[in-house]
C-alpha cells in the first residue's frame, strides 16, 4: 500500500468516526431541544443557531416529528 493509499484509508476512517459521533450528538440534542424550548425563553431560531442546526430540524424536534 502506498503512502497515499494509507493516508486515504486513515482519513476515510476518521470521517466515518466523525459521522457516528455527529449522529450521537444529534440524538442527544433531539432529546434536549423540546425541554429547552419549554423551560427557557429561547426561540427555535436561537436554538438552531447555537447548535448549528437548521430551523426546520429544531421545529420538527420541538413538535416531536
Helices and strands as residue ranges (DSSP letters): H 3-39, H 44-51, H 55-62
